Amino acid sequence: MLIDQEMNTNYYFILRDHNIDYPNPCFNQIELDLKRTFPGDPQEIVDKYIGSLRNVLNTFLKRNPTIGYCQGMNFIVGNLLKHLNEEESFWVFVQIVENMLPIDYYSHMLGILTDQRIFNNLLTKKFPKLVAHMQNH
């Protein structure tokens, strides 16, 4: 169990169930991304996790409105939910975003762009024919 979870009993459920009455376009983006989260998985998997996915992402957004939500977060949480319960998935995701990634990783996209550049350089070095093929298409 994570320290934050131990120290904040019921925090997740209180925040999850709290109605936020300020407009935030991220809530709409989360709704758009929910059904895109489990591509290739059978419908019963989507049905099993989509409510929890919505809850975790919306609760994280309530906790961190300045970080907000960006595409890709849904895939991280979706994978966490396949191994952990809803509350545990929330706390692990909080740890990843708040303590492991630089604070502006998602907001300024600098970290993502850097990671993408490194990945592209490695791919070009290891698989130049594949990169050439992808660039042609």
N, C-alpha and C positions, 0 to 999 in steps of 0.2 A: 504494500500500500504506500502511496506517495505521502510525503510529509504534509503537503498542502491539503490533501484530502483528509488526512488524520486530524489536522488542526482546524479544519473548516467543515465539521460534520453538517450535513444537509445543505451546505452552501450551494452545491450544484442544483439541487432540486428547488430551492428557494429562488435562485436566479432564473432557472429554466421556466418556472411557473409565474414569474413576475411579468406583467404586461408593460411593455415599453411603449410610451405614447409619443415618441418623437420619430419623424420620418428618417429612414436610413435606406438608401437604395440597395445596400448590401443584402437586406432581407429578401428583396425581389430577385437578386442575382442568385442567392442560395436556392430559391424555389426553381429557377431555371436550370440549375446544375444538378439538382437531385437525381433526376432520371438518367442523367449522363454518367453517373458515378460508377455504375456496375456494368459496363459494356461487356457483352459476351456471357454474363452470368444469367442463369435461368430466372424467369420472372418471379419464382417463389423466393429467391435470394433477394431480389430487389424489394419485394413486398415485405420481407422479414426485417430488413435494415433501414428502409427509407424513413420511417418515423423517427427512429433513434438518430439517424444522420441529420435530419432536420433539427432535432432537439439539440444535439451537440453543437452544430454550427451556429444556430441562433443564440444559444447560451454563450458560446465563445464571443460572438459579436457583441452581446450585451456587456460582457466583461471587458472587452477591448474594442470599443468603438473607434478609437484612433488607428488601431491596426486594421480593423475592418475584416473584410473577406475578399479573397481573390480566388480565381479558378485554380484548382490544384489542391486547395485545402480539403475539398470534398473527397478526393481520392485518398488522402492521408487518413482522414477520419473514417472513411468507408473501410479501409483495411484494418484499422484499429478495432472497429466494431465486429469484425469477423473473429477476433480473438479475445476481446474484453467486453465487459458490460458497458452500458451507456455512460455511467458516471466515471468509471475507470478510463474509458476512451477520452472523455472530456479532460480529465486531469493529465493524462499522458500528452494529449495535444497541447494543453496549456504549457507543460514543461518544454515541449519541443519548440513552440513558437516564442515563449517568453524567456526561456533560459538557454536554449541551445543555438538558436539563430540570432544573428545581429538584429537589433530592434527595428531597423529600417529594411530588413530583408524583403518583406512583402510590400511595404508602402512605397519605397522608391525603386524597387525592382533591381537595384544595383547587384545584390547578391545573386539573384536569379540570372541576370544577364552575364555575370561573371562565371557562374556555374555552366551556363549554356556555351560560352566561349571556350571554356576549358574542355567541355565534352566534345565540342566541334573539333578542336585541335587534336584531341586524342583519337577521335574517329578518323580524321584525315590522316594521321600518322599510321594508325593500325590498319585501316581499311580504305585506302585511297580509291580503289575501283568502285567501291560502294558509294563513297561520297560523290565521285564523278557521275555515277549513274543517277543518284538522287538529284544532283544539280541539273542534269539534263531534263529531268521530268518535273 
